[in-house]
Structures are given as structure tokens and as C-alpha cells.
Amino acid sequence: MIYLIVRKYKSQYSENYRIEKWAKTIKEANKFLSAITLLEDDDEYVMHFIVPAQENPALILTDEVAHGC
């Protein structure tokens, strides 16, 4: 399974999310999360968390679609 480390920025005026990193195991994701949290300067507005990635077969590009067949 793939895990995403997501960064949430929320201030009085805006809120946005971005993927900071991905990992193949929860152990690896926790290591990244710990490191990113320690390095983050803006603790008041920023939060990081781990989300398991949902694999959606509908989003997989097939050869037929890629080559227009």
C-alpha cells in the first residue's frame, strides 16, 4: 500500500493541502512525518498527517487509451 504525507495549511483567510511525500510502508511514512514535523517552521498554521492512498483502477492509463486505439 502507498501512504501519502499530506501538508495542510490553514490560516484565517485560506486553507490548502498538498502532498509532501509518499511512502510504501507505514513505518517509512511515520519516519518522514517525524522529520517533516521537526523541520516545519510555521507550526501555527501547518499540520501534517498520513493518509493511505486509494488505488482507483479507473485512473490507470491503459495502452488502448495511451495509443488512441
Contacts in CASP RR format, 6 or more apart in sequence:
PFRMAT RR
TARGET T0000
AUTHOR 0000-0000-0000
METHOD contacts of the structure
MODEL  1
MIYLIVRKYKSQYSENYRIEKWAKTIKEANKFLSAITLLEDDDEYVMHFI
VPAQENPALILTDEVAHGC
1 24 0 8 1.000
1 52 0 8 1.000
1 53 0 8 1.000
2 22 0 8 1.000
2 23 0 8 1.000
2 24 0 8 1.000
2 52 0 8 1.000
2 53 0 8 1.000
2 55 0 8 1.000
3 22 0 8 1.000
3 23 0 8 1.000
3 24 0 8 1.000
3 25 0 8 1.000
3 26 0 8 1.000
3 28 0 8 1.000
3 29 0 8 1.000
3 50 0 8 1.000
3 51 0 8 1.000
3 52 0 8 1.000
3 53 0 8 1.000
4 19 0 8 1.000
4 21 0 8 1.000
4 22 0 8 1.000
4 50 0 8 1.000
4 51 0 8 1.000
4 52 0 8 1.000
4 53 0 8 1.000
5 19 0 8 1.000
5 20 0 8 1.000
5 21 0 8 1.000
5 22 0 8 1.000
5 23 0 8 1.000
5 29 0 8 1.000
5 32 0 8 1.000
5 33 0 8 1.000
5 36 0 8 1.000
5 48 0 8 1.000
5 49 0 8 1.000
5 50 0 8 1.000
6 17 0 8 1.000
6 18 0 8 1.000
6 19 0 8 1.000
6 20 0 8 1.000
6 48 0 8 1.000
6 49 0 8 1.000
6 50 0 8 1.000
6 51 0 8 1.000
7 17 0 8 1.000
7 18 0 8 1.000
7 19 0 8 1.000
7 20 0 8 1.000
7 36 0 8 1.000
7 46 0 8 1.000
7 47 0 8 1.000
7 48 0 8 1.000
8 15 0 8 1.000
8 16 0 8 1.000
8 17 0 8 1.000
8 46 0 8 1.000
8 47 0 8 1.000
8 48 0 8 1.000
8 49 0 8 1.000
9 15 0 8 1.000
9 16 0 8 1.000
9 17 0 8 1.000
9 42 0 8 1.000
9 45 0 8 1.000
9 46 0 8 1.000
10 45 0 8 1.000
10 47 0 8 1.000
11 45 0 8 1.000
20 32 0 8 1.000
20 36 0 8 1.000
20 48 0 8 1.000
21 29 0 8 1.000
21 32 0 8 1.000
21 36 0 8 1.000
22 53 0 8 1.000
23 29 0 8 1.000
23 31 0 8 1.000
23 32 0 8 1.000
26 50 0 8 1.000
29 50 0 8 1.000
30 50 0 8 1.000
33 48 0 8 1.000
33 49 0 8 1.000
33 50 0 8 1.000
36 48 0 8 1.000
37 48 0 8 1.000
40 46 0 8 1.000
40 48 0 8 1.000
63 69 0 8 1.000
END
